Amino acid sequence: MDIKAFLDQDEKKDLLRLLTAGSVDDGKSTLIGRLLFDSKRLYEDQLAALQRDSKRVGHAGEDIDYALLLDGLKAEREQGITIDVAYRYFSTNRRKFIIADTPGHEQYTRNMVTGASTANLAIILIDATKGVITQTRRHTFLVSLLGIKHVVLAVNKMDLVDFDQKIFDDICSDYKDFVTQLDIPDINYIPISALKGDNVVDKTDKMEWYKGKSMLDFLESVHISSDRNFDDLRYPVQYVLRPDRDFRGFSTRISSGVIRKGEEVMVLPSRKKSKVKSIITYDGELEEAFPPQAVTVTLEDEIDISRGDMLVHPDNLPRIERHFETMLVWMDEKPMDPTTQFFIKHANNNTKARIDQVKYKVDVNNLQKSEIDHLELNEIGRAVLTTNKPLFFDPYKKNKNTGAFVLIHPVTNNTVAVGMIIDKLSPDDLPSKISDKHRDQIRKGEGLIAQKEYQKRYNQKGATLWVTGLHGSGKNEFAFSLEKQLFDMGATVVLLDGSSVRSGLSKELDYSPTDRAEHLRRVAEVCRLLNDQGVITICSFISPDESIRTQVAEIIGENQFHLFYMDASLEFCRKNKPDLYEDETIQYVPGVDIPFEAPVNAALNLDPTQNGNNPEKVIEYIREKKIFPLQ
């Protein structure tokens, strides 16, 4: 075979992505290293380094420690375990392979999920001396959860049990009893000795009772092309290609289905229809394309299409929903905060999403379900999500590419979770559904959001900061400065002052004592409503009578009312607002023709000449009272 024919043949080989999983010391890294070694896929310098490292840091006695080909981290070599996912690429005459060596420890579940997310096949190793253990069940559940359809149960270390067929058969029987609970259509069982090379690349004569294929022979021949979804066209536009004014194409990797030249397609979300004008690749135009090809499509009609839109067949639409159920794998060091608005990346679409409910957590060791309200690192649970705009998705079991997503934290930008969509929610299960209990609360005028939920969302307690003082005392300047500083700190705050309230809410009231009392009563009722919803209110009102301030405190609630007195003399106020005090036509001016009763129980007395520092004093006060911030 000449070099061109060889390269053509090599280019046409299909690709198998696989992972190894199992407990610590089951031989995952050793198996992959042995595959590379026995299939003659190691260079001389790699082999020399392997032999040298085996003597220095190996864990295989006098034998070569093939695990060192995969375990490259210092901590992995010291402990003889796998911590992070290691990828290795190699090919044979029949197929190309990308192998992910994943950790066995439970604390590295997220690492295994990462390695398994793109795999077609999983090799689950079992130590023949230990049999089916908790780790075996855990990894099998994860493989099933991630939709991997082909599993090889590799019973390793058969040399330590004298290649006993009964031990192999018993292990297979125990595993079958467990795996029937899961959805894995293709399971194969192979006895091996990774360290000695038995049944890894070549069949061994030490287990004549085993009539199946060796590991490499099986990997070269397992059929995976039918695993792809060729029925449902999903073409999520990644990039609009516009090299000049005469060309406008839409580029992406096809997620599923087949797209053909001349056929009608629909654009989501606009639902505009057109026909495929051309399918373009680097090597020229195609009559049809299918996954996992990356192509550029042009349409016969000018339609507004941008990144995140999707081309589908008009008679075969995905789910177009904002609410759906999903299995979540939590991958962040910090526990889930359901009040956070996460970014969700789905296909080529990005939007915001919230977690409405965590239905239960799955114990991956025994498949038991337990009710919880949040997930922690490496935990897996079923949750209800709502997105800001509709997503175009299919259930994960039907289409992995359009049924998977990641959640990203809006502040740290960390990927906090991966999700596999189960399906859309039925109308009866929508998170906005009002229950009988909620209806009773509504009839009583009670809100459906608890105080603790407001506090968690806003990081504050609802409170009223009431500022009293004469006209011209500087209380408005102080109140507005305080509002700005609290807002800049992240507080949710509303400011009410005499001028703004009297221009609307109290527009018909004058300044007589009776109307002044009604004016302040209305303000107090507004403050109580806002405080009950977790909002801090700042009120700047003269409120000259002690009795009225007491009534205001009773309406708002003694524990939510905090009084501050701007202690300014009448002379100071006259200098500050001479027009007001010198106008003899104005009636009911506190301190002049009606009395002003200075409060005796104010939380703080503020000096108007120090107004630049006064906001800091109040901020320190509400920090000590644990009003804001709570954390």
C-alpha positions in Angstrom: 0.0 0.0 0.0 1.5 3.4 -1.0 1.5 6.3 1.3 -1.5 8.1 -0.3 -3.7 4.9 0.0 -2.6 4.5 3.6 -3.5 8.1 4.5 -6.8 7.8 2.7 -7.6 4.6 4.7 -6.5 6.3 7.9 -8.7 9.3 7.2 -11.8 7.1 6.8 -11.4 5.3 10.1 -14.2 6.1 12.5 -13.5 7.3 16.0 -14.4 5.6 19.3 -14.4 7.7 22.4 -14.3 5.5 25.6 -13.6 5.9 29.3 -12.4 3.6 32.0 -14.1 3.6 35.4 -13.8 1.6 38.6 -12.6 1.7 42.1 -9.2 2.6 43.3 -6.5 0.0 42.3 -8.8 -1.8 40.0 -6.3 -1.2 37.2 -7.9 1.4 35.0 -4.7 3.3 34.1 -2.8 -0.1 33.9 -5.3 -1.4 31.3 -4.9 1.6 29.1 -1.2 1.6 29.4 -1.1 -2.1 28.5 -3.3 -1.4 25.5 -0.8 1.2 24.3 2.2 -1.0 25.0 0.9 -4.3 23.5 -0.5 -2.6 20.4 3.0 -1.1 19.8 1.7 2.4 20.1 4.6 3.7 22.3 7.7 5.5 21.0 11.1 4.3 22.2 11.7 7.4 24.4 8.3 6.9 26.0 9.1 3.2 26.7 12.5 4.1 28.2 10.9 6.7 30.4 8.2 4.2 31.5 10.8 1.6 32.4 12.9 4.2 34.4 9.8 5.6 36.2 8.5 2.1 37.1 11.7 1.4 39.0 11.6 4.8 40.7 7.9 5.4 41.6 6.1 2.4 40.3 3.6 0.3 42.2 3.9 -3.0 40.3 6.9 -4.6 41.9 9.4 -5.9 39.4 6.9 -5.4 36.5 6.5 -2.3 34.4 3.9 0.0 35.9 1.8 0.8 32.8 -0.4 3.1 34.9 2.4 5.7 34.8 1.6 6.3 31.2 -1.6 8.0 32.3 -1.0 9.1 35.9 1.2 12.1 35.2 0.5 14.3 38.2 3.0 14.1 41.1 0.2 13.4 43.6 -1.1 10.6 41.4 2.3 8.9 41.2 3.0 9.3 44.9 -0.4 7.8 45.9 -0.8 5.4 43.1 -4.3 6.8 42.3 -5.9 8.8 39.5 -7.1 12.3 40.4 -7.7 14.1 37.2 -9.0 12.9 33.8 -6.2 11.8 31.5 -6.8 11.6 27.7 -4.8 9.4 25.4 -5.1 9.1 21.6 -4.1 6.1 19.6 -5.2 4.2 16.5 -5.0 0.7 15.1 -5.5 -0.5 11.5 -9.2 -0.6 12.0 -10.2 2.4 14.2 -9.1 5.5 16.0 -9.5 5.9 19.8 -9.7 8.6 22.4 -9.5 7.1 25.9 -10.4 9.0 29.0 -8.8 7.6 32.2 -11.2 8.8 35.0 -10.7 8.8 38.8 -12.3 6.1 41.0 -12.7 8.2 44.2 -16.1 9.4 45.0 -14.7 12.9 45.7 -13.7 13.1 42.0 -17.2 12.3 40.7 -17.3 15.6 38.7 -14.0 14.6 37.0 -15.5 11.3 35.9 -18.6 13.1 34.6 -16.4 15.4 32.5 -14.6 12.5 31.0 -17.8 10.5 30.3 -19.7 13.4 28.7 -18.4 12.7 25.2 -17.8 8.9 25.5 -19.5 6.3 23.3 -18.4 3.4 25.5 -17.4 2.7 29.1 -15.0 0.1 30.4 -16.0 -0.6 34.0 -13.2 -2.5 35.8 -13.8 -4.9 38.7 -11.1 -6.4 40.9 -11.7 -10.2 40.6 -10.6 -10.6 44.3 -13.3 -8.1 45.5 -16.2 -8.6 43.1 -19.0 -6.1 42.6 -18.6 -3.3 45.1 -20.2 0.1 45.9 -17.9 1.9 43.5 -18.9 -0.4 40.7 -22.6 0.4 41.2 -21.8 4.1 41.4 -19.9 4.3 38.2 -22.5 2.2 36.4 -25.2 4.5 37.5 -23.2 7.5 36.3 -22.6 5.8 32.9 -26.4 5.2 32.6 -27.2 8.8 33.7 -24.9 10.1 30.9 -26.6 8.0 28.3 -23.6 5.8 27.4 -25.1 2.8 25.5 -22.1 0.4 25.4 -20.5 -1.0 28.6 -17.7 -3.5 29.0 -17.4 -5.1 32.4 -13.7 -5.9 32.6 -13.1 -8.4 35.4 -9.4 -7.6 36.1 -6.7 -9.3 38.1 -7.9 -12.8 37.0 -4.3 -13.9 37.5 -4.7 -13.4 41.3 -7.7 -15.9 41.3 -6.0 -18.5 39.1 -8.2 -17.6 36.1 -11.1 -19.3 37.9 -14.2 -19.3 35.6 -16.7 -19.7 38.6 -15.4 -16.4 40.1 -15.9 -14.6 36.8 -19.4 -16.1 36.4 -20.4 -15.1 39.9 -19.2 -11.5 39.4 -21.1 -11.3 36.1 -24.3 -12.6 37.7 -24.1 -10.1 40.6 -23.5 -7.3 38.2 -26.5 -8.4 36.0 -28.8 -8.3 39.0 -27.9 -4.6 39.6 -27.7 -3.4 36.1 -31.2 -4.5 35.2 -32.5 -1.4 37.1 -30.7 0.9 34.7 -31.1 1.7 31.0 -27.9 0.3 29.4 -28.8 -1.6 26.2 -25.4 -3.2 25.4 -23.3 -4.9 28.1 -20.3 -7.2 27.5 -18.2 -9.2 29.9 -14.4 -9.8 29.5 -12.0 -11.4 31.9 -8.6 -9.8 31.8 -5.3 -9.4 33.6 -4.1 -5.8 32.7 -0.8 -6.2 34.4 0.1 -9.5 32.6 -1.7 -8.6 29.3 -4.1 -11.5 29.3 -7.1 -10.8 27.0 -6.0 -7.2 26.6 -4.7 -7.1 23.0 -4.4 -10.8 22.3 -6.5 -13.8 23.5 -4.9 -15.7 26.3 -4.5 -19.5 26.5 -4.9 -19.3 30.3 -8.7 -18.9 30.1 -9.8 -21.4 27.4 -13.3 -21.4 28.9 -13.8 -17.8 27.7 -14.9 -17.8 24.1 -15.4 -14.1 23.5 -13.1 -11.4 22.0 -10.0 -9.8 23.6 -10.5 -6.2 24.8 -8.8 -4.5 21.8 -10.6 -6.8 19.3 -13.9 -5.9 20.9 -13.1 -2.2 20.9 -12.2 -2.3 17.2 -15.4 -4.0 16.2 -18.1 -2.6 18.5 -20.8 -0.8 16.4 -21.5 2.7 17.5 -22.6 4.6 14.3 -26.2 3.7 14.9 -26.1 5.5 18.3 -26.3 8.8 16.6 -29.7 10.3 16.1 -30.3 10.6 12.3 -34.0 11.2 12.6 -34.4 14.6 14.2 -32.7 17.5 12.4 -31.2 19.8 15.0 -28.9 22.5 13.4 -28.0 25.0 16.2 -26.4 28.0 14.4 -23.0 28.8 15.9 -21.8 31.5 13.5 -23.2 33.6 10.7 -20.6 33.6 7.9 -20.6 36.8 5.9 -17.3 37.1 4.0 -18.8 39.6 1.4 -22.1 41.2 0.6 -23.1 38.3 -1.8 -22.7 35.4 0.7 -24.5 34.7 3.9 -24.2 31.3 5.4 -24.9 29.7 8.8 -22.2 27.5 10.2 -22.2 24.8 12.9 -21.6 21.2 13.7 -24.8 19.2 13.1 -26.2 17.9 16.4 -28.5 15.3 14.9 -30.5 14.4 11.9 -29.7 14.8 8.2 -29.9 18.1 6.2 -30.4 17.8 2.5 -30.0 20.3 -0.3 -33.4 21.6 -1.6 -35.4 20.4 1.4 -37.6 22.8 3.5 -36.4 23.8 6.9 -37.8 26.0 9.7 -35.9 28.5 11.7 -36.6 28.7 15.5 -37.7 30.8 17.3 -39.1 32.9 14.4 -40.7 29.8 12.7 -39.9 31.3 9.3 -39.5 28.6 6.5 -37.1 28.4 3.6 -35.3 25.8 1.5 -31.7 24.7 1.7 -29.8 26.4 -1.2 -26.4 24.8 -0.6 -24.4 22.8 2.0 -20.7 23.9 1.9 -17.6 22.4 3.4 -13.9 23.1 3.0 -13.8 20.3 0.4 -16.7 21.6 -1.6 -20.5 21.4 -1.7 -22.5 18.4 -0.5 -25.9 17.1 -1.4 -26.6 16.1 2.3 -24.8 16.3 5.6 -25.2 14.5 8.9 -23.6 14.4 12.4 -20.9 15.0 13.4 -20.1 17.0 10.3 -19.3 20.7 10.5 -20.8 22.6 7.5 -22.1 25.9 6.3 -25.7 26.1 5.1 -27.2 28.8 2.8 -30.9 29.3 2.4 -32.9 30.5 -0.6 -34.7 33.2 1.3 -33.3 36.1 3.3 -34.3 35.3 6.9 -33.0 37.0 10.1 -30.9 34.2 11.7 -28.3 34.7 14.4 -26.3 32.6 16.8 -28.5 30.4 19.0 -31.2 30.0 16.4 -31.9 26.5 15.2 -32.8 24.9 11.8 -35.2 22.0 12.0 -37.7 20.2 9.8 -41.2 21.8 10.0 -42.8 18.5 10.9 -40.3 17.5 13.6 -39.9 20.2 16.2 -38.0 20.0 19.5 -39.5 21.1 22.8 -39.7 24.9 22.9 -40.1 25.6 26.6 -38.9 27.7 29.6 -39.7 25.1 32.3 -38.1 21.6 32.3 -37.0 18.8 34.7 -33.4 17.8 34.7 -30.8 15.7 36.4 -28.1 17.9 37.8 -24.5 17.0 38.7 -23.2 19.7 41.1 -19.5 20.5 40.3 -18.8 23.6 42.4 -16.9 23.7 45.7 -19.6 26.0 47.1 -23.0 24.4 47.8 -25.9 25.3 45.5 -27.7 28.6 46.3 -31.2 28.2 44.6 -31.7 31.9 44.8 -28.9 32.6 42.3 -29.7 33.5 38.7 -27.3 31.3 36.8 -26.2 31.5 33.2 -27.2 28.4 31.2 -25.3 27.4 28.1 -27.3 25.0 25.9 -26.3 24.1 22.4 -25.2 27.5 21.0 -27.7 29.4 23.1 -27.1 31.4 26.3 -29.6 32.8 28.7 -30.3 33.1 32.4 -31.9 30.3 34.5 -33.1 29.8 38.0 -33.5 26.6 40.0 -37.1 26.5 41.1 -37.0 23.2 43.0 -34.6 20.4 43.9 -37.0 17.4 44.0 -34.5 14.8 45.5 -30.9 13.8 45.7 -29.8 10.4 44.4 -27.3 8.4 46.5 -25.1 7.1 43.7 -23.9 4.3 45.8 -27.2 2.6 46.4 -29.7 4.6 44.2 -31.7 5.7 47.2 -33.5 9.0 46.9 -33.7 11.7 49.6 -35.5 15.0 49.8 -33.2 18.0 50.1 -33.3 21.7 49.2 -29.9 22.1 47.6 -26.9 20.1 46.2 -23.3 20.1 47.2 -20.1 19.1 45.5 -20.4 15.9 43.4 -24.0 15.3 44.4 -26.6 14.4 41.8 -30.3 15.3 42.0 -33.4 15.9 40.1 -34.4 19.6 39.7 -36.8 21.9 38.1 -35.4 24.8 36.1 -36.9 27.9 34.5 -35.0 30.0 31.9 -35.5 33.6 30.9 -36.2 32.7 27.3 -37.4 29.4 25.7 -34.8 26.7 24.9 -35.0 24.3 21.9 -34.3 20.9 23.4 -35.0 17.2 23.3 -34.9 14.8 26.2 -31.3 13.7 26.9 -32.1 10.1 26.2 -33.4 10.9 22.8 -30.7 13.5 21.8 -27.6 14.0 23.9 -26.5 17.2 22.1 -29.7 19.1 22.6 -30.6 17.6 26.0 -27.4 18.6 27.8 -26.4 22.0 29.3 -24.0 23.6 31.8 -24.8 26.1 34.5 -22.3 29.0 35.0 -22.1 31.2 38.1 -22.8 34.8 37.2 -20.0 36.2 39.5 -17.2 33.6 39.5 -17.9 32.4 36.0 -17.3 28.9 37.2 -19.1 26.0 35.7 -21.1 24.9 38.7 -23.3 22.1 37.3 -24.0 20.0 34.2 -27.5 18.9 33.4 -29.3 16.2 31.4 -32.8 17.3 30.5 -35.5 14.7 31.4 -38.4 16.5 29.7 -40.6 19.5 29.8 -42.9 20.0 32.8 -46.6 19.2 32.6 -48.9 22.2 33.2 -49.9 20.7 36.6 -46.2 20.7 37.7 -45.3 24.2 36.7 -43.5 26.1 39.5 -46.0 29.0 39.3 -49.0 26.6 40.1 -51.0 27.9 43.1 -51.8 25.2 45.6 -54.8 25.2 48.0 -52.5 26.2 50.8 -51.2 29.2 48.8 -54.8 30.2 48.0 -55.6 30.3 51.7 -52.5 32.5 52.3 -53.6 34.8 49.5 -57.2 35.1 50.9 -55.6 36.2 54.2 -53.4 38.7 52.5 -50.3 36.8 53.3 -47.4 36.7 50.8 -46.1 33.4 49.3 -42.5 34.4 49.9 -41.1 33.9 53.4 -39.1 36.6 55.2 -36.1 34.2 55.3 -36.3 34.0 51.4 -36.3 37.8 51.1 -33.3 38.0 53.5 -31.4 35.4 51.6 -32.1 37.0 48.2 -31.3 40.6 49.3 -28.8 39.9 52.1 -30.7 42.3 54.4 -33.7 42.6 56.7 -36.6 44.9 55.9 -36.3 48.0 58.1 -37.3 51.7 58.1 -34.6 54.3 58.8 -36.7 57.3 59.9 -34.9 60.7 59.9 -36.6 63.5 61.8 -35.6 67.2 62.2 -36.6 70.8 61.5 -36.9 72.4 58.1 -33.3 73.2 57.0 -31.6 70.8 59.4 -29.9 68.9 56.6 -31.9 65.7 57.0 -32.7 65.5 53.2 -29.0 65.9 52.3 -28.2 63.2 54.8 -31.0 60.8 53.6 -30.1 61.0 49.9 -26.4 60.5 50.7 -27.2 57.5 52.8 -29.4 56.0 50.1 -26.6 56.3 47.5 -24.0 54.7 49.8 -26.3 51.8 50.7 -27.2 51.3 47.0 -23.5 51.2 46.1 -22.9 48.6 48.8 -25.6 46.4 47.1 -28.6 47.1 49.4 -32.1 47.2 48.1 -33.3 50.5 49.3 -36.2 53.0 48.7 -36.1 56.7 49.8 -39.3 58.6 50.7 -39.2 62.3 51.5 -41.9 65.0 52.2 -41.7 66.7 48.8 -42.1 63.5 46.7 -44.8 62.0 48.8 -46.8 65.2 49.0 -46.6 65.6 45.2 -48.6 62.3 44.8 -49.7 60.1 47.6 -50.6 63.0 49.9 -51.4 65.6 47.2 -54.8 66.6 48.7 -53.5 67.1 52.3 -52.3 70.4 53.8 -49.9 71.1 56.6 -52.4 71.3 59.5 -51.7 68.9 62.4 -54.6 66.7 61.4 -53.5 66.4 57.7 -49.9 66.1 58.8 -50.8 63.0 60.9 -52.7 61.4 58.0 -49.8 62.2 55.7 -47.3 60.4 58.0 -49.8 57.5 58.5 -49.8 56.8 54.8 -46.0 56.9 54.7 -45.9 54.4 57.5 -48.2 52.0 55.7 -46.0 52.1 52.6 -42.9 51.5 54.7 -44.5 48.5 56.4 -45.4 46.9 53.0 -41.9 47.5 51.7 -40.3 46.2 54.9 -42.4 43.1 54.8 -41.0 42.4 51.3 -37.4 42.7 52.5 -36.8 46.3 51.3 -35.0 49.0 53.4 -36.8 52.3 53.4 -35.2 55.7 54.3 -37.8 58.3 55.4 -36.9 62.0 55.7 -39.9 63.8 57.4 -40.1 66.5 60.1 -42.7 64.5 62.1 -42.7 67.0 64.9 -44.9 65.2 67.5 -43.7 62.4 69.7 -47.1 60.9 69.7 -47.2 60.7 65.8 -43.7 59.1 65.7 -45.0 56.5 68.3 -48.0 55.7 66.0 -45.7 55.5 63.0 -43.5 53.0 64.9 -46.5 50.9 65.9 -47.7 50.7 62.2 -44.3 49.8 60.8 -43.4 47.5 63.8 -41.2 48.4 66.7 -38.5 45.9 65.6 -38.4 47.4 62.1 -38.5 51.1 63.0 -35.2 53.0 63.7 -35.3 56.7 64.5 -32.5 59.1 63.8 -32.6 62.8 64.9 -30.9 65.5 62.9 -30.1 67.7 66.0 -30.0 71.2 64.5 -30.8 74.4 66.3 -33.5 76.8 65.0 -30.8 79.4 64.3 -28.9 76.9 62.1 -32.1 76.0 60.2 -33.0 79.7 59.7 -29.6 80.3 58.1 -30.0 77.2 56.0 -33.5 78.0 54.7 -34.1 81.8 55.2 -36.8 82.0 52.5 -39.0 79.6 54.4 -38.6 81.0 57.8 -38.9 84.7 56.7 -42.1 84.1 54.8 -44.9 85.1 57.2 -47.6 83.8 54.9 -46.6 80.2 55.5 -48.4 78.5 58.4 -47.7 75.5 60.6 -43.9 75.8 60.5 -42.5 73.5 63.2 -40.4 75.3 65.7 -42.0 78.6 64.8 -45.8 78.6 65.1 -46.3 74.9 66.1 -44.0 73.1 68.5 -41.3 70.6 67.5 -40.8 67.8 70.1 -37.2 66.6 69.9 -37.1 62.8 70.3 -35.8 61.4 73.5 -35.4 57.8 72.3 -33.6 58.2 68.9 -31.2 55.5 67.9 -28.6 58.2 67.0 -28.5 62.0 67.3 -26.7 63.4 64.2 -24.8 66.6 64.0 -25.7 68.6 60.9 -22.3 70.2 60.7 -20.8 66.7 60.3 -23.2 65.6 57.5 -20.3 64.2 55.5 -19.7 61.5 58.2 -23.3 60.9 59.3 -24.1 58.2 56.6 -21.1 56.2 57.8 -22.4 56.3 61.4 -25.8 55.0 60.4 -24.3 52.3 58.1 -22.2 51.1 61.1 -25.4 51.1 63.2 -27.4 48.9 60.8 -24.3 46.6 60.4 -24.3 46.2 64.2 -28.0 45.5 64.3 -27.5 42.9 61.5 -29.9 44.8 59.1 -27.4 45.0 56.3 -25.4 43.2 55.3 -26.4 39.9 56.8 -23.2 38.1 55.6 
